[in-house]
Every structure is written in structure tokens, then in C-alpha cells.
Amino acid sequence: MSQNDNDIVIVSAVRTPFSKFDSLMADIPSIDLGVMAIKEAISRAGVKPEEVDEVNYGSCIPAETALETDIPGRQATLLAGFPAESISLSLDRACCTSLTTLRLSIRAIRAGEADISLSVGSENMPRTPHLAPGLRTGKRLGPIQLIDNLFELGYGAKGFRPVAVDAGEVALEHGVTREMQDAWALGSQEKYAKAFASGKIRVGEELMPVVIPRKKGDPITIDKDESPRKTSMEALAKLKPVYGSPTVTAGNAPPISAGASAILVMTRKKAKERGLTPLATVIAAIASATAPREIAVIPAYSIRKALAKAGLKLDQMDIIEINEAFAAMPLVSTKILADNDEKKWKELQAKTNVNGGAIAIGHPVGASAGRITMTMAYELRRRGGGYGVASICGGLAQGEAVIIKV
Ligand SMILES: CC(C)(COP(=O)(O)OP(=O)(O)OC[C@H]1O[C@@H](n2cnc3c(N)ncnc32)[C@H](O)[C@@H]1OP(=O)(O)O)[C@@H](O)C(=O)NCCC(=O)NCCS
């Protein structure tokens, strides 16, 4: 595919470390994490706030952003020092969110409505408060119940089932056993540990530090992901399934995290004018959706849809990122992409999430789609270039996929 001045290129991509549940980062509102990522993304590219035509900002735990009322994107944009005239949008497409924001940024540039657009995803899951409905009008009799949106991360109030149940059942139907999911989880931890030890996941590339001031003493700096852990098949096998799932456990699910990611895009022409070397070219970005129960399958459908749009074949992809919403997702989706061919399935698994995934890194839901995109871009750059496709599933089986070339 030849280069063109109208290509959309990523000129800056950065994220905060992803926190563990009990972390100092858990006290930082998602809006403030978003501000950090916004400032870092534009400053790395030497772009001034007033030069960004539009900020598309996503968070998908509304109970947490509600602690600061609403429009987190507008608040983060202003707090990051953008002028009052800046255009922003706050959106929620569950875990797909920060690829949806990227797709909207691309669309705005293609439509001629923006020259430079910033895509941001931010989440602070551990900070999600319990909800106390009914207090405003009063409760005449009976106990007051608190709702925990974090528990199950499901949509039970409207009759949908927990994602972990759907993912686990569908995985088994595709012949993806609990043992396979545990083995994938172990692999995720091991691949991440190796990538981290070799300096791949570092400040200056996809990571930026989070600096937390203290009343007394030096500030505390968090400069690495907090959740990765050593484990073994024996330890994983001992864990009990959660949320009524047949297979999903604390070991083959991602932990609950805080974190933010930001990606700055413009046309290749604009990047040239500004003397910027693109990190990656966006070849195609698509959205998809299917029956809610099929959430483990949607990354496969999304990848096929993106490849069809780009006129490319799966074999042309040097690496693949499939978000580890649970281990079930990359396993089921690569199996479908391999058309159930065992050899092909193994080949696809070997090039999927080569530096580990959300099970090790954490999954601050609104920020993760941006994370898989930049992880892939930096890995392709280290390899000297190539194609990659990243896909993520979101609640009730929505999907996003992006194909990039470095
Ligand atoms: C799975 C989940 C419920 C676990 O929450 P938790 O119980 O607070 O998690 P913990 O880290 O305390 O782990 C529970 C236990 O498993 C153990 N454990 C976790 N990961 C392990 C691993 N890889 N190997 C061995 N043991 C592990 C912990 O040590 C802990 O043991 P303990 O009870 O003896 O202390 C929670 O992380 C979760 O909901 N994750 C999914 C989030 C999600 O749905 N994201 C969106 C997807 S669409």
C-alpha cells in the first residue's frame, strides 16, 4: 500500500501505567488521569492545545465520572489547558470506547472537519462509588440497598447476563476449555514479564509516569503497570470461577484498574508540514456488533470486517492484538479466524498479544482500546515495520477493529 498525503497517521500515542485495585492511582479521578495523558500526547508531538481541532474522549463507568458530574471530555480538555473554544465529545461504547474515539477522530479528519484530532480513553474502576438510589425521595420502610456497578460488570438490571457467563459458555461451545484459558493467562503474564524485562514497556514509548504529590515528602511516581504477577498452571487451576461463569476466574480475567490512554492523529501531509515522523498509518477502522451472548466472538468478526474494508488478508498481518477481556476472547476469536484449523489456530495464537495482554497489564475499560493500538504500533516499530490488526469487544457484544501499518 503506497503512502498518500491524505493518509491518517498516528503521531503520538501514550498511556499512563495501569493500576491495581488497591493503588494510590485509585484516588485520582479518571478525568485527571485523562488530563495527564492529553498533555503528554500533545507535548510529545509539539502540538499546542489550541492547534487540536477536536478531542474525542471516552469513559465507560459513568458512576465514577458522575462523581465529577458529567461531560468528562469537556472537563479534561479545559483542565489540560485547552482554550474555551475547543470542541470535545464524551462517549461510552463500553470497552470499545477508545477505539470508537479514534474512529471518530479519523472520521472528522476525513470529513474535513478537523486537521488534528485527539482520541482519549480514561477510566478509574476502583474509584467507582456504590450507588444509593431512592435517597432523594426518601425510604419509608425497609433496608436501603447499595448498587455496585463494578460487581459482575454486567447488565443484570435490564435482564442481560454477566459478560463472564456469556464468555465462558461460548468458549466451551467452541471447544476452548478452562485449562486452555488458564494456559493463555499464564502466557499473558509470561509474555508481559519478558517484554517488561527487555525494556519494551517503558516510559518514553507507550508509558508516561503518573506523579502523585504528597503533603509531606517527595511526590510518588508510578512508572510501571501494577498488576502483572507471577503465576503457574497449578495456582491458576485452584481458582474458583467468578460471577457464575463456567470458566472465568480471577486468574484468567483482567484485574480491575485505573488508567488513561491518548492517541493524536492528523494527515500525513500535516505531519510532514510539522516535521513529525508518524508512528503508524491507520489503514482501516471499523465498528461492529452482534448478539450480546457472542461477546467472545466479536473480535473475530471485527477483524474480518476491517480486513475486508482494507482489502487485506489476515496472513498479511504481522501481529494481532485481541483484548483479553477474558482469556476466552483471544482464544475463541483466533479459533474462528483460523476456521477451526488447529495448525492455523496455533500460528495465529503465536502472533496475538505478543507482549502479553490485559490479564497481566490490567483493563481500565475505557482506556484499553487505545492501549492495544499503541502497544501494537510500538511493537511494529521495534520490528522495523509491518501490518497489525487490533480488536476489542465491548459490553453486549459490540466491537471495534483497527488496522495499522508501520
Ligand atoms: C475476577 C475479579 C472478580 C477478581 O477480583 P478480586 O477477587 O478482587 O481479585 P484478587 O486479585 O483479590 O484475586 C482473587 C484471588 O485470586 C488470586 N489470584 C488472582 N490472580 C491470580 C493468578 N494469576 N494466579 C494465582 N492466583 C491468582 C488472588 O491472589 C486472590 O487470592 P486470595 O483470595 O487468596 O487473596 C475481578 O478482577 C474482576 O471482576 N475482573 C474482571 C473485570 C472485568 O470484567 N473487566 C471487563 C471485561 S469485559
The ligand as an ORCA input file, in Angstrom:
! r2SCAN-3c Opt
* xyz 0 1
  C     -12.113    -11.504     38.663
  C     -12.307    -10.477     39.782
  C     -13.720    -10.616     40.340
  C     -11.310    -10.774     40.888
  O     -11.431     -9.792     41.861
  P     -10.749     -9.981     43.287
  O     -11.350    -11.162     43.951
  O     -10.781     -8.669     43.981
  O      -9.270    -10.310     42.781
  P      -7.994    -10.688     43.589
  O      -6.835    -10.040     42.907
  O      -8.190    -10.423     45.048
  O      -7.888    -12.222     43.320
  C      -8.692    -13.175     43.982
  C      -7.815    -14.320     44.449
  O      -7.249    -14.942     43.279
  C      -5.830    -14.940     43.381
  N      -5.290    -14.724     42.053
  C      -5.600    -13.724     41.187
  N      -4.895    -13.881     40.069
  C      -4.129    -14.979     40.219
  C      -3.192    -15.633     39.397
  N      -2.889    -15.176     38.187
  N      -2.590    -16.732     39.884
  C      -2.879    -17.196     41.106
  N      -3.767    -16.622     41.930
  C      -4.373    -15.520     41.486
  C      -5.514    -13.796     44.326
  O      -4.260    -13.973     44.940
  C      -6.642    -13.858     45.318
  O      -6.352    -14.885     46.226
  P      -6.780    -14.732     47.776
  O      -8.280    -14.639     47.775
  O      -6.239    -15.980     48.385
  O      -6.128    -13.478     48.253
  C     -12.076     -9.033     39.277
  O     -10.718     -8.824     38.994
  C     -12.891     -8.772     38.049
  O     -14.089     -8.527     38.127
  N     -12.249     -8.810     36.880
  C     -12.941     -8.709     35.615
  C     -13.134     -7.304     35.250
  C     -13.947     -7.236     34.024
  O     -14.992     -7.849     33.907
  N     -13.487     -6.475     33.054
  C     -14.195     -6.262     31.840
  C     -14.219     -7.450     30.989
  S     -15.500     -7.288     29.803
*
